[in-house]
């Protein structure tokens, strides 16, 4: 990403008096506040407390449910009491990803958000626009004294990014609305009416380490410089998966040079494409030069294969201290082959919606270390049967090495309803205000609509948002102009909600 130092302005330095530099100020004010509150998934205690206080300070009915979701209810403005109730929904947590050279603690440090031309981004970390902008917009609606609207509820869920436990834990009877507007989409001018479901596929196996052989040189092999990104939205971009890059090389190095594997690890989040990986291997001393040449040749291979998608790809090795233990030869062969063979990336495109990924898998985490093999996958599909079939295909790979395989966290997709009244309203309003009919799409990501619709089956649901690029990676950015369009659209939608 090109940076122009003269254009940078840290959001944390923008005072209330100068927030007008970004429009709409009522949204950016709250987004700035969110950047100051650590909120990685499963570490949302501080942001939950903040949101409860926010609602109570406004004098609005505020509920914190048993899992940590926050619900704030605002009565209709005068003359709008007969309108259908609207639930504005977003999630409080964010994905904690940073560049390897960035010193940052997501549990303590505020996000260093900055303006770079037409975008707001962050300094070496994820920004949290996913889903901070949606949350900020809902907060602005709750705070407003000028927007006309019927009964409004804001539902702020927790832990969307790592398990959707907030949506899973939501109980019936807490919400009263008729329409749910999810604000977690990432392309302004598009209306989303469906999303993928997902399931986690984990494989684990214990093994007994053995003493490292004599007469070997030790090397650390490093995969770095990859872009990573959202394991759903970015999966069709053809970016390299660091785990697959590493283990492809290990396959040949094992075959040609009889390397011994001491450890390997790559990836750290189930819903992010792995950006880096590493392995400690031992090479027969006589083959050290051949090993270094093989690493160099693979860097050239990878750079050619991923020239368009991974221009900063680095595949290198360096000598390191000899480890005490290695993986037994037979287990090493099984582990390397299983990771190499595991399905990854787009598995099938949708037949019903052109350009939409139907089914994919992200080999998110691979670890062989200290006597334990671990492989974690997130499988997504808008077709439940295809999701199940792909999960079992992955399971079959790891069953072949006698690993323990567990399928968990299964959540449903959101089936499109092309006869949705709120869809028709949104199309008409967008066309009237912006001069074009918005595209109707599904998204290859796990919006919470599928789960929420299961708890509240009568909800009429839609999703839209501003333009966000590269979520779940340190390149995450949100386009400033589209935040204004998103906000203006939301305000008009609330004013045009039909009567019950």
HELIX and SHEET records of a PDB file:
HELIX    1   1 UNK A    5  UNK A    7  5                                   3    
HELIX    2   2 UNK A   11  UNK A   13  5                                   3    
HELIX    3   3 UNK A   16  UNK A   21  5                                   6    
HELIX    4   4 UNK A   25  UNK A   35  1                                  11    
HELIX    5   5 UNK A   45  UNK A   57  1                                  13    
HELIX    6   6 UNK A  129  UNK A  143  1                                  15    
HELIX    7   7 UNK A  165  UNK A  169  1                                   5    
HELIX    8   8 UNK A  235  UNK A  237  5                                   3    
HELIX    9   9 UNK A  242  UNK A  257  1                                  16    
HELIX   10  10 UNK A  285  UNK A  287  5                                   3    
HELIX   11  11 UNK A  288  UNK A  305  1                                  18    
HELIX   12  12 UNK A  329  UNK A  341  1                                  13    
HELIX   13  13 UNK A  384  UNK A  399  1                                  16    
HELIX   14  14 UNK A  421  UNK A  434  1                                  14    
HELIX   15  15 UNK A  449  UNK A  455  1                                   7    
HELIX   16  16 UNK A  480  UNK A  496  1                                  17    
SHEET    1   A 6 UNK A  61  UNK A  64  0                                        
SHEET    2   A 6 UNK A  70  UNK A  74 -1                                        
SHEET    3   A 6 UNK A 152  UNK A 157 -1                                        
SHEET    4   A 6 UNK A  86  UNK A  91  1                                        
SHEET    5   A 6 UNK A 179  UNK A 182  1                                        
SHEET    6   A 6 UNK A 460  UNK A 463  1                                        
SHEET    1   B 4 UNK A 113  UNK A 116  0                                        
SHEET    2   B 4 UNK A 119  UNK A 122 -1                                        
SHEET    3   B 4 UNK A 477  UNK A 479 -1                                        
SHEET    4   B 4 UNK A 468  UNK A 469 -1                                        
SHEET    1   C 2 UNK A 190  UNK A 195  0                                        
SHEET    2   C 2 UNK A 439  UNK A 443  1                                        
SHEET    1   D 8 UNK A 314  UNK A 319  0                                        
SHEET    2   D 8 UNK A 216  UNK A 224 -1                                        
SHEET    3   D 8 UNK A 277  UNK A 284 -1                                        
SHEET    4   D 8 UNK A 260  UNK A 266 -1                                        
SHEET    5   D 8 UNK A 357  UNK A 369 -1                                        
SHEET    6   D 8 UNK A 372  UNK A 381 -1                                        
SHEET    7   D 8 UNK A 197  UNK A 206 -1                                        
SHEET    8   D 8 UNK A 404  UNK A 411 -1                                        
SHEET    1   E 2 UNK A 210  UNK A 211  0                                        
SHEET    2   E 2 UNK A 325  UNK A 326 -1                                        
SHEET    1   F 6 UNK A 314  UNK A 319  0                                        
SHEET    2   F 6 UNK A 216  UNK A 224 -1                                        
SHEET    3   F 6 UNK A 277  UNK A 284 -1                                        
SHEET    4   F 6 UNK A 260  UNK A 266 -1                                        
SHEET    5   F 6 UNK A 357  UNK A 369 -1                                        
SHEET    6   F 6 UNK A 345  UNK A 349 -1                                        
END                                                                             
